Amino acid sequence: MEEPVKIQKTIKWPQIVAALSAAGGAFAVGAAIGWPAPAGPRLVGGEEDYFSIGQSAFDWTSSILNVGAAISCLPIGYLMKKFGRKWAMIGLTLPFVVGWALVIWAQNFAMLFIGRLLIGLAGGAFCVSSPQYSSETAEKEIRGIVGTFCVLLIHLGVLYAYVVGAFVSVFWLSIICALLPILFFATFIFMPESPVYLITEKREDDAIKSYKWLRGSSYDPLHEITELKDELEENEKNKVSYSEVFARKSTRRALVIGFGLLFFQQFSGINAVIFNSTKIFAAANTDIDPDYQTIIIGSVLVGATFLGSVLVDKFGRKILLVMSSVVMSITLITFGLYFYLLDIESSAVDSLSWLPLTSLCLFLVFYSIGYGPLPWLILSEVYSKDCNTIASPITGTFSWSLAFLITATFNSVSDGIGLGATFWIFAGISIIGILFSYFIVIETKAKTMADIQRILNGEKVM
């Protein structure tokens, strides 16, 4: 008679510490994303002791971060495979710090532009590597929780930049933001390498040490290592060419869902709001200080991210996406209406001073429970393992490229047709997103990876 497998108690906090430390890079990314909101109006308005810069030039320098992020999504997978998850992430500290140094001491447009590009290169790579490191070091019981750390820390970083930027000069804001990747380096250097990487490199003794650091010194990782080896061996045995993978109906449909979700996510206007919130609230001409309103929406974004992480496994993916699109469309319409009335006659909105802040807060809440986190979650579910290594970087690059397009053109478009009409365009696209979410996206909640692939192939699953 076989002895029952002994269930070992493991220590959870080292795994959480490792995941939080890895997400420190995401916190630094969020601060870089939030930096243009408080910095832009002051630099363009000539309030700071910097070189002269126009609105169009600043739009390029702030949005070029997205181009850097789009570029780095492709090589970071190779770097993690070549050098390991830990050292690839630590290496990202260098372009991050050099980029901030160029921003802090910028004497001309080129220095500011290159600095933001380098920050974007590091930032985009962190958004890929941090979640992967966390998922490979955490047990399955807490993998869902640590999986939310990256998005949460990005939003906390945005709020950090908003709060600091409201009270200090752009020079000191940049210095304080530059400290974040250094702080990441100082903490993450003590974290273990991913045991998954160590097993793939046939460094079993090092993998055992890593598991004991993460699970506790009394933990015996033999069972976990054996399972991982069996999975890697099975993947190698069933390996097929990329041409075969992308010829499948399931893969093509998964790509349509993936690209579609990211298109509607970005064309909700979320990055236009985050990058330009202070300027937008200044244009709204309400009684509340634009910097304080920006801090409020940053706080709402963080709080709503917590809410989204709770709801994501309680309701179906489709219902949350549809609900998110409906409310985002309504709030974008009302937000646009405010600016339309303001352009016609400023006194027409005297009694509606509450509307801009309220609309944006509701927009961010429903974005954070639907189109914020769900596209990335659904992508991880609809992409099969044998297409994920190439499909995920491509869709990540697509998402960052759309973010660049929107942030680079938002101010010129809104200057040309008005803020009201610009937000109505976002609203119109979000309305189409309702139909896409309902008719094209499949429900993946509580379904196995095999069932999801069968559904994508058009088969019925009980």
URCOR-V707307 format. One line per field, one symbol per residue. ss: DSSP state (H for helix, E for strand, - for the rest). phi: phi as a letter, one per 30 degrees, with the letter a starting at -180 (. if undefined). psi: psi as a letter, one per 20 degrees, with the letter a starting at -180 (. if undefined). Layout:
# URCOR-V707307
ss=???
phi=???
psi=???
This chain:
# URCOR-V707307
ss=------------HHHHHHHHHH-HHHHHHHHHHHHHHHHHHHHH----------HHHHHHHHHHHHHHHHHHHHHHHHHHHHH-HHHHHHHHHHHHHHHHHHHH----HHHHHHHHHHHHHHHHHHHHHHHHHHHHH--HHHHHHH--HHHHHHHHHHHHHHHHHHH--HHHHHHHHHHHHHHHHHHH------HHHHHH---HHHHHHHHHHHH------HHHHHHHHHHHHHHHH----HHHHHH-HHHHHHHHHHHHHHHHHH---HHHHHHHHHHHHHHH-----HHHHHHHHHHHHHHHHHHHHHH-----HHHHHHHHHHHHHHHHHHHHHHHHHHHH-HHHHHHH--HHHHHHHHHHHHHH-----HHHHHHHHH--HHHHHHHHHHHHHHHHHHHHHHHHHHHHHHHHH-HHHHHHHHHHHHHHHHHHHHH---------HHHHHHHH------
phi=.ddddddddccddddddddddddddddddeddddeddddeeddddidcdcddbdddddedddddeddeddddddddddddddcjddddddddddddddddddddcdcaddddddddddddeddddddcddddedddccdddcdddddddddddddddddeddddddbbddededdddddddddeedcddcdddddddddddicdddddddddddckdddcdedddddddddddddddcdbddddddddddddddddddddddddddddiedddddbedddddddhcddeedddddddddddddddeddddddccbddddddddedddddddddddddeddddddaeddceccdddeddddddedddddcbddddedddedcdddedcddcdddddddeddddddedddceddddddcjdedddddeddddddddddddccdcdcdicddddddddddjddbd
psi=pqpqppopprphhhhgggghghihhhghgghhhighghhghgghikiqlrrpprgghhgghgiihhgghhgihgihgghhhgiqgghgghhihghgggghghggkpirggggghghggghggghhhighghggghiiqqhhjhhghiihggghghhhghghggghiirrhghggghhhhghghgghghhiqrqphgghghjkmhghhgggghghiqhipojgghggggggghhgghhjprqhhggiiqhhgghhhggghgghghghjijghhgghkgghghghhlripphghhghghhggggghhgghhghhjhrqgghhgggggghggghhghghhghghhhgohiijhjkhiggggghghghghgiieifhhghghghhhpqhiihhhgghghgggghghgggghhighhghhgiqhghghhgggghhghhggghghgpqpipkqrhggghgghijqpp.
